[in-house]
């Protein structure tokens, strides 16, 4: 144990020592000088046995604790990490008093000097320690050790300490917050080390609503000092935490009359400081602060400050730093929604166009993802602007030199269809879709395909499929399997809307071809796709277009291939639940039964699983087949030479017997 543990509180290591010595170093085995009579000697002997037994029991109880404490000092970092993860075990075994008097001082001594990995685990565990030290009345005993950890320059370690301090603060009384937690924040914020200032920025939010009005004012002034700190890293940390702090305050003080309690002037001054910061990494954080301010003003219907905030937004949009412009572009939807006024929306049109034409690809990418939301707002103010001013720039972006910009646009461009309406979508957007489906970058094609349903709802599947069918057919054979998979996933939608005849003419053959794809994921998706098509088009269609074609496959050379045979088996297995028992009996069962004798064990044990599914379908109307054919087949497979076949045969035989 550390030096902090004096002779009075015995350390867990000492308590676990089998040699129990008295204070004078003599062993405690006094037998009253040997002057007792026999009865007294026997009684004393019995008492000694009991005492020794109790001592041994205590040692056995404390021995695992001693091992854990040893691991906390172990040379191996991994051992110390594991020990830190079991701190709660030590604390529970020691009890609250010994945890306070021994374990916490020990940790305060050893933790700050350890490796970052160990310190991070310890800091995280200490956040859960309030019950282990005796409850909230003793919670402040945990603050000093976490205060030391929060001085760590490693961000992950520091964040763990701050998180734990915030967790502990929820257990504190008002008096403890005033006497212990606020002084903690003051110490951290006023120390000369930047890492302590950063730690302080994360602690305000947990107590800002729990303090008096005067204390809140002092805390906000202190936070303002951190926003103006000499270190850019501190200003960045304070700027990052400020939106959450504002949101917490605004939820509590949510009327115009509460602006003084909110310390609104301090908040707006901090925002201005961030906007005018000379460091890009600090300035771009002002965008999220602006959103929080706008959300509050919108909530209380306060408009007197909106003009000034709009002016600052325009300044940010035109900032020389691309990082600042990127942040505005990335949050554009939230910004425009919270101005909540058509005049501001229309004034922003030239600005969004400038962002769409920005010379930095990351900015163009970010604004591309915001287009539908902003276009919807603009359209509600003036329904001619989107078509006249925004769509032409969208067309330019669809041919952008950056593939990431084109990909971002492809993920959102279909959202413009409901805004433009059917005629404008057909005339202006469909040609863009067709060209983007031919893009050399697979993610562009993928993103367009995955959002086609939105366009379908606007112009109808018939027109959509006619316009895009050549591109869809080409993509069905795309060299990238993810693109082929995306097409397969759209087939049920197309099938449901196209109808049988048009589907068979345009896509039917493709659906069968995917069954023989070299990529397993494609074959798996194709099997599932055929099941869904059977549900849409019915059993008769399935017999003509799927079942009979698969049965015909047995006559081809391809059927000699293991993959072909097992894919056919998987397809039939998936069809069993969605067709009638008559179809199962006449078409599917004979094939499955044949596969039970296949030369490949993998096919045989999959056939065993399928036989059970067949039995489930036939049990009601054709129980004799189940008893006389399927059950004997499974019994035969339980004696198969292959271990896996025997296992699955026995498993499905057991399930079949339960079914019977």
N, C-alpha and C positions, 0 to 999 in steps of 0.2 A: 504494500500500500504506500501511497505517497507520504511525504513528511507531514502533510496536513492531518493525517490520521495519527493522533497521539495515543498514549497507552490506554486511555479510557475507552475510546471506541476501537474495538478490535477489528482489524481488517479481515475481509473474507478469506484471504490467504492464510493469515494466522489462525483464524477460527477453524480452518480445515486441517490444521496440523495435528496429527494423532497424538503427539506428546504434549499433554496439558500440564504446564508448569505453573506454580504459584508465583507471586510477585517477588519472592526471594530466590527464585530459581530452583526451589526444592520440589520434588514430586509430591503430589497430594495423595499420600497413601498412609496417613496416620491411622494406627490401630489402637489408640488410647494407651500407648506405652506397654501393652501386653498384660495389663493388670486386671483385665476383665475376667469374670468367670466364664465357664464354657458356654452358658446360654447367651451371656452378653457378647462373647466372641463370635458365636454363631450368628447372632443378630447383626453384629457389626459387619461380619463377613457378607451376610445377605445384602446389607445396605451398600457395602462396597461394590458388590456385583451389580446391583441396580444402578449405582452411580456410573460405574464403568460402562454398563450397557447403554445408558442414556448418552454418555459422552461419545460412545462409538456411533450411536444413531445420529447424533448431531454432526459428527464428522462426515458420515456417509451422505447426509443431506447437503452439507456444504461443499463436498468434494467436487461435484460438477461445476459449482460456482467458481471454485478456485481454478479449475481448468480454464473456464472462460476468461477469468481475470488474467491468467497466464497468457492466453491467446491475444489479449489486448496489448501485451508487451512483446508479442512474438516478432522475430526478425522478418518473417515472411509477411508481405503486405496482404496477400490473399487471406491468410489466417486472421489478420487483424480486421479485415473487412467483414469476414464471417462472424467474428466476435461482436463487432459493432451492430450487426443485424440482429444479434440476440441480446442486446442491452435490456430489453423488456424482461427477458427471462431472469437476468441477474437482479433487476429491480424488484420483481415480484418475489423472488426468493429472499431477498434481503429485508423487504418490508419498507414502508415509507420512511421511517425514522433513519434507518441505516442507509437508505438510498440518499437521503438529504445530507447526512453527516459524513458518509464515506464515499459513496459512488460518485456523486456530483463533484466533490472536490478533486477526486482522483481524475475524473474526465477533464475537468477544467485545467488540470496540470498536464495531462498527456496529449489531449486532442490537438491543441493549436500547433504542436511541434510535429505532427504526423504527416503522412502523405496526403495529398489532396483527395484521393479516392476514399481514404479512410475517414477524413474529416467530413466529406460530403454525406456519407452514410450516417455518421454520428449526428450531424446537424439535423438530418431528416428524422432520425429516431427520437431526438430530444423534443421535437414538436409534439409528440404523443405522450410525453412524460408527466403531464399534470396529474393524472390519477395515481401515478407511481410514487410521487413525492408527498402525497397526502391530500390532494385536491387543490382547489383554486386559492385557498388561503396561503399555500406555500409555493404557488406557481412562480413567483418572482425569483425564487432561488435558481431558476433555470436561465435567467436573463444574462448573468455575467459570462457564462461559458459560451453562449450563443453570440454575445457581443464580441468576444474575442475571435470567434470564427468569422463573423461578418467583416473583419478586417482583412480577410484573405483576398489576395489580388485575383485569384482564379474565379471567374464569374459564376461557374456552376456551383462552387462551394458557397460563395457569398449568397447566391439566390436561395440555396437550401436553408441557410441560416435565417435569412429574412422571412422566408415562408414559414419556418417554425416559430419565429417570434410573432408573426401575425396570427398564427394558430393559437399560440399561448395567450395572446392579448384578448381573445374572445372569452377567456376564463377569468379575466381580471375584473375586480370591482372598480368603481369610479375612483376610490381613494388610491388603489394600487396603480391605476393609470396615471393619476396625477403625481404620485410619489415616486414611481419607478419607471413607467414606460415613456412618459414625456421627457424626463431627464435623460433617458437612454437616447431618444431621438436627438435631443439637444447636443449630447456628447458626440454622437456620430457626425452630426451636421457641422459641428464647429471644430472637430479635430483637423489637423493639417493634411492628413492622408486622403487622397482622392477616393480610394476604395471605400473608406468609411462614409464619405459623403454620398457615394452611390448607394450604399446599403441603406442610408437614412431615407432616400427617396421612396423606397418601397414600403416604409412603415407607417406613413401618414394615413393611408386609406383604411386601415383596420380600426383606427380609434377616432377618426375625424368627427364622427357623429356621436361619440360617447363622451365628449368633453364639453365644458361650459363655453358660453359665447366668447368670453375673453380669452380662454385657452385656445379656442379655434382660430381666433384672429392672430394670436402669436404664432401658432403653427403655420398658418397660411403665409405670414410674413417670412417665417423661416424657410418655407418651401420656395417662396419668391427669391430668397437669397441663393438657393440651390439652382434655380433657373438662370440666375446671373453669375453662377460660379465661374472662376477663372479657368477651370478645366473643361474642355469640350466634352469629355467623357461623362462628367457629372451633369452638365447641361443636357446631354443626350438622354441620360437615365431619367432625369427629372421630366424632360419633355415626353418621354415614353410613358411615364406613369400618370401624367397630368390628365389625359382624357378620362381615365377610370376614376380619378379623384373628383373631377367635375361631375361625372355621372352619378357618383354616390351622393354628393352634396345636392345635386339637382333633384334627385328622387325624394329627398327629405324636405327641401325648401323649394317647393314647386309652384309658387305664386309670385306675382310681381311685388307683393308686399314683403317678400322674404329676401330681396336682393342684398339687403344689408347683412342679414345673417349668413348669406352665401359668400360675403366678401367679394362681391361681383367686380368691383374696381381692381382688386388684386388679380383676379382671374384674367380680365381683359388685358391688364398690363403684362402679365406673364405671356399671354398669347402674342402680344406685340413684340415682346422681347425675342420670342422664338422666330417670328416672321422676319425680324431684322438681324438675326444671328448671322455672323460671318462664316459659319461652318455649315456646309451643305447637309452633313449628317445630323445636324441639330435642326436646321431650318425645315427640312421636309417633314419633321414630326409635327409641325404647326398645322398641317392639313387635318390630322385626326383631332387635334384640339379644336379647330374651327368647326368640325362636324359636331362635336359634343356641345359647343356653344350654340350652334344653329338649332340643334335638336331641342335644347332647353328653351330658347327664345320662341321657337315654333309652338312648343307645348304651352307656354304661358301667353302666347299671342302678343308678344312684344316686338314691335317693328322699328322702334326709334334708332336702333343700332345696326340695322340690316344693311343700309347703304354703305356704311363704313366697312362692314365685313365683306360686302360684295366687291368693293374696291380692292381690298387686300387679296381676295381670291384672284382677281384679274392680274394682280401683281405676281402672285405665285404661278399662274398659268404661263406668264411670260418671263419667268425667272431664267437667268443665264444657265443655271445648273440643270442638267437633264434629270438628275435624281429628284429634284423638287417637282419638275414638270411630270415626271413619271408618277409620283405620289398623287398629284392632282388627277392625272388621267385614271389611275387605278381606283380612285374614290369618287369619280365624277358623278356617278349615279346618286350616291348618298349626298353629295354636296348640292346638286341641283334639286333633289327632292326636298331638301330642308330649307331652301329659300322660299319654296311654296308660293311663288308669284310668277305669273306669265311674263311680266315685263322683264324679269331677270332671266327667265328661260330663253326668251328671244334674244336678249343681249349676249347670251353665251354661245349662240350659234356660230359666229365667226371664230370664237375661241376653240370650240370643239373641232372645227375644221382645221384650225392651225395645229392642233394636237394630232389630228389624223395625218397631217402633212409634215409632222416634226422630223427633223433630220436624224433623230435617234430612234433606232428600231424598237427598243424597249418601250418607249413612249407610245409609238404607233400600236404596238402589241397590246398595251394596257388599255388604250382608248377603244380599240376594236371590241374588247370584251364588254364595254359599257354602252355600245351603240343602241341596242333595243330599248333600254330603260330611258335614255335621254331622248331618243326619237319619239317615244310614246308621249313624253312631256311636251316636246315641240309640236307634235301633231295635234295635241289638244288645244294648243295656243294658236296654231296656224297650220292647217292641213296641207298646205302647198309646199312648205319649206323642206320637208324630208325628201320629197321626190326631186325638187329642183336643185337643192344645195347639198344634201347629204349623200344621196344615192350615187351621184357622179364620182364623189370621192371614195365611196365604198367600192365602186368599180375599179378605181385606181389601186386601192389596197388589195383587191383580189389578185392583182398582178405584181404585188410588192416584191422587191428583190429579196427580202428576208422571208424564209420559209416559216419562221415562228410567227411572224405577223400574219401571213396567209392562214396558218393553222388556227390562230386565235380568232381571226375573222370568220373562218369556216365554222367554228363552234357556236357563233352567235348570229351570223347573218340571216339564218332562217327565221329568227325572231322578228325581222322586219316585215315578213309576209303579212301577219295579222294587222300591222299598222298601215301598210300600203293598200291592202285589199286585193281582191282577185285579179282585176284587170291589170293593175300596175305591177303586181307580182309576176304575172304571165309575161308582160312586155319587158320589164326591166330586171327582175331578179332571176327568173328561170335561165336566161342566157348566162348569167354569172355562175349559177349553180352548175350548169353543164360544163363550163370551162374549168371550174374548180374540181369537178369530178375527174378531170383529166390531168390534174396537177401531178408533177413528178414526185412531190413529197407525200408520202403515204398518209401522214396525220391529217393533211388537208382533206384528202378523199374520205378518210375515216370519219372526220367530224361532220362533213356534209351528210354522209349516209345516215349517221346516227340521229340526225335531227330532222329527217324528211317528214316525220309525222306532223310536225308543225305546219309545213307547207301543204301537206295533204288536207289538213283541216280547212285551209283557205281556198285552194283551187280544185280539190277533188282528186281522187286517186287516178282516175282515167286519164286526165290531162297530164298529171304528174308522170305517170308511167310512160305515156306516149313520148313525152319530152325527154325523159331521162333513161328510157329502157336501153338504148344503145350503150350508154355509159355504164348502166348497172350490169348489163351482160358482159361488158369488158372487165368490170371490176370483179365479177364472179370468177374470173380466171386470173386475177391479180397474182403477181409472184409473191406478195406478202400475205401470209396466212391470216394475219389480223384483219386485213381488208376483206378477204373472202369471208371470214367469220362475221364481220359486221353486216355484210350483204345477207348472209343466211339469217341473221337475227331480225332483219327487216322483212323477210319473206312472209311470215304469218300476217303481218299488216297488209302487205300487198295482196296476198291471197284473199283475205277477208273482203277487201274492197273491189278487187278485179272481177271476181266471179270465176266459175270453173273454166269456161271455154277460153276466155282471154288468158287466164293463168296457164292452162295447158299449152296454149300456143306459144307463149313467151317465156315461161319460167319452168314449166314442168320437167323438161329434160335436164335442166340445170340441177334441180333438186335431187335427181337420181345420180348425176355425175359426182356430186359432192360426197356421196357414200364411199367412193373409191379414192378420195383424196389421200395423198401421202402423209398428211398431218393428222394425228389422232384427234386433236381438238376439233378439227373441221368435220371429221367423220362422226364424232360424238354429237356435235351440233346438228349435223344433217339428219341423224337418227331421230333426235328430239323434234326437229322441224317436220319430219314426215308424220310423226304422231299428232302434232298440232294440225297439220293439213287434213289428216283423217277426221279429226274432230270438226273441222270447218266444212269439209266437202262431203263427208259421209262415208259409210262403209262400202257402198258400191263403187264409188270413185277409187277408194283405197285398193279394192281388189283388182281393178283394171290397171291402175297407174303405178301401184307399189308392189302388192303381193305377187301378182302374176309375173311381173318383170323380175322380181327377185328369184322366184322359182325358176324362171327361164335361165337365170344366171348360172344355175347348176350345170347347164349343158355347155357352158363356155370353158375355155382353157383357164380363164381367170379364177375359176372356182377351185383350181388346184392350189391356189395361194391361200395360206392360213388367214391372212388379213381379210380377204374377200369372204371366206366362210364365216369368220367370227363376226364380221360386220353385218352379214345377213342375219345371223342369229340374234345379235343385239337389236336389229330393226324389228324382227318379229316379236322379240321379248317386249319391246316398247309398245307394240301394237295390241298386245293381248288385252290390256284393260279397256281399250277404246273400240273394240269390235265385239260382235255377238259371239256367244258360245258356239253357234253353228259354224261361223267362219273360223274360229279357233280349231274346232274339231276337223273341219274339212281341209283347211289350208295350212294353218300354223303348226298344229300338233305333229303331223307327219314329218315336217321338216325338223322340228326340235328333237323328235325321237330319233331321227336319222343322225343328228349331230351328237347324240349320246354315245354313238359308236365310233366317233371320229378318231383318227390316229393321234391327234394332238391332245395331250391332257388338258391344256388350257381351255380348249373348246368343250371337252367332255364335262369339266366341272361347271362351266357356264351353262351347258345344257341341263345339268342337274338343277341349277337354280331356276332355269326357265320352265322345267317340268313342273315344279311346284306352282309357278304362276299359271301354267296351263290347267293344273288341277283346280286352282281357285276358280277359274272360269268355268270349268266343266262340272264341278261337284254337284251343282243343282240339277242339271238336266241330263248329264251323262256320267253318273256316279260309277257305273259299271266299268267305264274306260279307266277311271281313276284307280279302281280297285284291281282290275284285271291286267292293266297294261302299265300305267304310270308307276304305281307302287312297286311292282316287280322289277321294273327297270332301275329304279332308285336303289332297291335292295341289291341288285346285281352290281351297281356302281360302288356300293360300300365295300366290295371286295376287289376293287380296281387295283392295279399294280402301282398306280401313282398315289402318293400320300395326300396331295391336295384334292384330288378327285374323291378319294375316300372321305375326306373331311366334309366337303360340301355336299356329297351325296347323303351322308349320315345326318348332317344338319337339316337338309331339306326333307329328308325322310321323317325326321322327328316332327317337323312342322306339319307335314302332311298327316301324320297320325293324329296330331291335335285337331287338325281340320276335320278328320273323319269322325 
